[in-house]
Amino acid sequence: MSSRQHLEFEKPVIELESKLKELEELYVEGRSELKGEVAALAKKVTDLKKRIFSGLTPWQITQLARHPNRPYTLDYISHICEDFIELHGDRCYGDDAAIVGGLARIDGRAVVLIGHQKGRTTKEKIHRNFGMPNPEGYRKAMRLMRLAERFERPVVTFIDTPGAFPGIGAEERGQAEAIATSLMVMSGLRVPSLSVIIGEGGSGGALAIGVADKVMMMEYSTYSVISPEGCAAILWKNGGKADVAARSLKITARDLLKLGIIDKVIKEPLGAAHSDTAAAAKNMKKAIVSALGELDGMERGDLLKKRYDKYRGMGIFKGD
């Protein structure tokens, strides 16, 4: 784990928490007269957190989705899975560390789990390519999806990427084709599928493993066809207007739930997922188990039809 880093709007909370920690240490050392002061300051910290996190702008939520201390796929796996056996390689070119996947059990339920993985240290970030998959990453994901279909296991995906890697090598190896084929494979899966956006859901790099029967988002994650900075650069030739673009793009979980793009928002602990990974994972596990339970027992034909209708119905607007 890297050293703790903080966003600008988090700093007032961090300062108060630091003071609270100092008081608590004095209280533990025998300063019993500080009990009331500790309780009052603890309440003040909670109230400040509630005030700040209840009024976040879309741009601030975007910053939280990218927070360097935010839990990544492997962090959640360690909390919600009883067993996880990672499988490697696409059986064609190589193994892409930006996508991890394998066999897992969640609450005793056997699943195939696939997710984007970022790094924390400089070495890890380079190894994971900053969570931006190459074509072999998506081909690995498709191999695991077909494995899930063969053994009739649900597919669970965790989405957290700025987008697919746009390098020359990736394009030469068929990046666009890999994403398109992954969309096709996932849309036609004959087993239940579930996707959770845990951080950034960026463009086709996210959607490639996101065509699921149920799509859920962590409370402070984002999902968009383009980054706010990219949108601002195109529309206004000014990346500094990212905050305006974030508001216009409707990229937050609450906005996307209202628009019918996702099915559920998973509550994060006060202070966001990076402040209490265990609590965030507990909420996620409960949501996953519940969603898989809702998909159990559906006839395969009904499953495919419902999935088809779900995505065909998106983006339809009716006039007066």
C-alpha positions in Angstrom: 0.0 0.0 0.0 1.3 3.4 -0.9 1.4 6.2 1.6 -1.9 7.9 2.3 -2.7 10.7 -0.2 -5.5 13.2 0.2 -7.7 15.3 -2.1 -8.1 19.0 -1.5 -11.7 18.7 -0.1 -10.6 15.9 2.2 -8.0 18.1 4.0 -10.3 19.7 6.6 -11.4 16.2 7.7 -7.8 14.9 7.8 -6.8 17.8 10.1 -9.7 17.1 12.5 -9.0 13.4 12.5 -5.3 14.1 13.3 -6.4 16.2 16.3 -8.9 13.5 17.4 -6.2 10.9 17.3 -3.9 13.0 19.5 -6.7 13.4 22.0 -7.6 9.7 22.0 -3.9 8.8 22.7 -3.9 11.2 25.7 -7.2 9.7 26.9 -5.8 6.1 26.7 -2.7 7.2 28.6 -4.9 8.1 31.5 -6.2 11.6 30.9 -9.8 10.6 31.8 -10.9 14.3 32.0 -10.6 14.3 28.1 -13.5 11.8 27.6 -16.1 14.5 26.9 -13.8 16.4 24.6 -12.9 13.2 22.6 -16.6 12.5 22.1 -17.4 16.0 21.0 -14.5 16.1 18.5 -15.5 12.6 17.2 -19.0 13.9 16.5 -17.5 17.0 14.8 -15.5 14.8 12.5 -18.6 12.8 11.6 -20.7 15.9 11.0 -18.0 17.4 8.8 -17.7 14.2 6.7 -21.4 14.1 6.2 -21.5 17.7 5.1 -18.6 17.4 2.7 -19.5 14.0 1.1 -23.2 14.8 0.8 -22.4 17.8 -1.4 -19.7 16.5 -3.7 -19.7 17.8 -7.3 -19.4 15.4 -10.3 -15.8 16.5 -10.7 -15.0 15.8 -7.0 -16.6 12.4 -7.4 -14.4 11.8 -10.5 -11.4 12.6 -8.3 -12.6 10.1 -5.7 -13.0 7.4 -8.3 -9.3 7.9 -9.2 -8.1 8.2 -5.6 -4.7 6.6 -5.3 -5.8 4.8 -2.1 -9.1 3.6 -3.5 -9.6 -0.2 -3.4 -8.8 -2.0 -6.6 -10.0 -5.4 -7.9 -7.5 -7.5 -6.0 -8.3 -5.6 -2.8 -12.0 -6.5 -3.1 -11.2 -10.1 -4.1 -9.2 -10.5 -0.9 -12.2 -9.3 1.2 -15.2 -10.9 -0.6 -13.9 -14.2 -1.9 -13.4 -17.3 0.1 -11.2 -18.8 -2.7 -9.6 -17.2 -5.7 -7.4 -19.0 -8.3 -6.0 -16.6 -10.8 -5.7 -17.8 -14.4 -3.3 -16.2 -16.9 -2.9 -15.7 -20.6 -5.0 -15.4 -23.7 -3.6 -18.5 -25.3 -2.7 -16.4 -28.3 -0.2 -13.7 -27.5 0.5 -13.3 -23.8 -0.7 -12.3 -20.3 -2.0 -8.8 -19.7 -1.6 -7.7 -16.1 -4.1 -4.9 -16.5 -6.9 -7.5 -16.4 -7.0 -10.2 -13.7 -9.4 -13.1 -13.6 -10.0 -16.6 -12.5 -12.1 -19.0 -10.4 -13.6 -17.7 -7.2 -16.2 -18.4 -4.5 -18.4 -15.6 -3.1 -20.5 -16.6 -0.1 -20.0 -20.2 -1.2 -21.1 -19.6 -4.7 -18.7 -20.6 -7.5 -18.2 -17.8 -10.0 -15.7 -16.7 -12.7 -14.3 -13.3 -11.7 -12.7 -10.8 -14.1 -11.5 -7.2 -13.4 -9.3 -4.3 -14.3 -6.3 -3.9 -12.0 -4.3 -0.8 -11.4 -1.0 -0.4 -9.5 0.0 1.7 -6.5 3.7 2.0 -6.6 5.5 3.2 -9.8 6.7 -0.3 -10.5 3.2 -1.8 -10.1 1.6 0.9 -12.2 4.0 0.1 -15.1 3.4 -3.6 -14.6 -0.4 -3.1 -14.7 -0.1 -0.5 -17.5 -2.1 1.9 -15.2 -5.2 -0.4 -15.6 -5.4 0.1 -19.4 -5.7 -3.3 -21.1 -4.1 -4.4 -24.3 -6.0 -6.7 -26.7 -4.6 -9.8 -25.0 -6.3 -8.6 -21.8 -9.7 -8.6 -23.4 -8.9 -12.0 -25.1 -8.0 -13.4 -21.7 -11.3 -12.1 -20.4 -13.2 -13.7 -23.2 -11.4 -17.0 -22.6 -12.6 -16.9 -19.0 -16.1 -16.0 -20.0 -16.3 -19.0 -22.3 -14.9 -21.1 -19.4 -17.7 -19.9 -17.2 -20.2 -20.8 -19.9 -18.8 -24.3 -20.2 -19.0 -25.0 -16.5 -22.2 -23.0 -16.0 -20.8 -20.4 -13.6 -22.0 -16.8 -13.3 -19.5 -14.1 -14.5 -18.7 -11.2 -12.2 -16.7 -8.3 -13.5 -15.1 -5.4 -11.7 -14.6 -2.3 -13.9 -11.9 0.3 -13.1 -10.0 1.7 -16.1 -9.4 5.1 -17.7 -9.8 3.2 -21.0 -8.2 0.6 -23.2 -4.5 1.2 -24.0 -4.2 3.4 -27.2 -0.6 2.4 -28.0 0.7 1.5 -31.5 1.4 -2.1 -30.4 -2.2 -2.5 -29.1 -3.6 -1.2 -32.3 -1.4 -3.5 -34.4 -2.6 -6.5 -32.4 -6.3 -5.6 -32.9 -7.5 -3.5 -30.0 -10.7 -2.4 -31.6 -11.5 -6.0 -32.8 -10.8 -7.4 -29.3 -13.1 -4.9 -27.7 -15.9 -5.5 -30.3 -15.6 -9.2 -30.0 -15.7 -9.0 -26.2 -18.9 -7.0 -26.4 -20.4 -9.7 -28.6 -19.2 -12.6 -26.5 -20.5 -11.0 -23.2 -23.8 -10.0 -24.8 -24.5 -13.6 -25.8 -23.3 -15.4 -22.7 -25.7 -18.2 -21.7 -24.9 -17.8 -18.0 -25.8 -14.9 -15.6 -23.5 -11.9 -15.6 -22.9 -9.1 -13.2 -20.7 -6.0 -13.5 -19.6 -3.6 -10.7 -17.9 -0.3 -11.5 -15.5 0.1 -8.6 -13.6 3.2 -9.7 -13.3 4.7 -13.2 -15.5 3.3 -16.0 -13.8 4.7 -19.0 -15.1 4.4 -22.6 -15.0 1.1 -24.5 -12.2 -0.2 -22.3 -14.8 -0.4 -19.5 -17.8 -1.4 -21.6 -15.9 -4.4 -23.1 -16.4 -6.3 -19.8 -19.6 -4.4 -18.8 -22.4 -5.8 -20.9 -24.0 -7.7 -18.0 -27.5 -8.7 -16.9 -27.1 -6.4 -13.9 -24.7 -3.4 -13.7 -24.0 -1.8 -10.4 -21.8 1.1 -9.3 -20.0 1.9 -6.1 -21.3 5.2 -4.8 -18.3 7.3 -5.7 -17.3 5.7 -9.0 -17.9 7.1 -12.6 -18.9 5.6 -15.9 -18.6 7.6 -19.1 -17.8 7.4 -22.8 -15.0 9.9 -22.3 -13.0 11.5 -19.5 -14.1 15.0 -18.3 -10.7 16.3 -19.4 -11.0 14.7 -22.9 -14.5 16.1 -23.3 -13.5 19.6 -22.3 -10.5 19.5 -24.7 -12.8 18.5 -27.6 -15.7 20.9 -26.8 -13.9 23.9 -25.5 -10.2 23.3 -26.4 -9.6 23.7 -22.7 -8.9 20.7 -20.4 -9.3 23.1 -17.5 -13.0 23.0 -17.9 -13.1 19.4 -16.8 -15.4 20.3 -13.9 -18.0 21.7 -16.3 -17.7 18.6 -18.6 -18.1 16.3 -15.6 -21.4 18.0 -14.7 -22.7 17.8 -18.2 -21.7 14.2 -18.9 -23.8 12.7 -16.1 -21.1 10.3 -15.1 -22.0 9.7 -11.5 -23.7 6.7 -10.1 -26.8 8.7 -9.0 -27.2 10.2 -12.4 -26.8 6.9 -14.3 -29.3 5.2 -12.0 -31.9 7.9 -12.9 -31.1 7.5 -16.6 -31.6 3.7 -16.4 -28.0 2.9 -17.4 -27.2 1.0 -14.2 -29.4 -1.1 -11.9 -28.1 -0.2 -8.4 -25.8 2.1 -6.4 -23.7 0.4 -3.8 -23.3 2.6 -0.7 -19.8 3.4 0.4 -18.8 4.1 4.0 -18.7 7.7 5.2 -15.5 9.1 3.8 -15.6 6.8 0.7 -14.3 3.3 0.0 -10.6 4.2 0.6 -11.4 5.2 4.2 -12.7 1.7 5.1 -12.1 -1.0 2.5 -13.6 -3.7 4.6 -16.9 -1.9 5.0 -17.0 -1.1 1.3 -16.3 -4.7 0.4 -19.0 -5.9 2.9 -21.6 -3.7 1.1 -20.4 -4.9 -2.3 -20.5 -8.6 -1.3 -24.1 -8.2 -0.1 -25.2 -6.5 -3.3 -23.4 -9.2 -5.5 -25.0 -12.1 -3.6 -28.4 -10.5 -3.8 -28.1 -9.7 -7.6 -26.9 -13.3 -8.4 -29.8 -14.6 -6.4 -32.3 -12.6 -8.5 -30.8 -14.1 -11.7 -30.8 -17.7 -10.4 -33.3 -20.1 -12.0 -33.9 -18.0 -15.1 -34.3 -20.0 -18.3 -31.4 -19.3 -20.7 -33.7 -18.0 -23.4 -35.3 -15.6 -21.0 -31.9 -14.5 -19.7 -30.7 -13.6 -23.2 -34.0 -11.9 -24.1 -34.0 -9.8 -21.0 -30.4 -8.8 -21.6 -31.1 -7.9 -25.2 -34.1 -5.8 -24.2 -32.1 -4.1 -21.5 -29.5 -2.7 -23.8 -31.8 -2.0 -26.8 -34.0 0.1 -24.5 -31.1 2.4 -23.5 -31.0 5.9 -25.1 -34.6 5.9 -26.3 -36.4 9.2 -25.7 -40.0 9.9 -26.3 -41.3 13.3 -27.2 -44.6 14.9 -26.2 
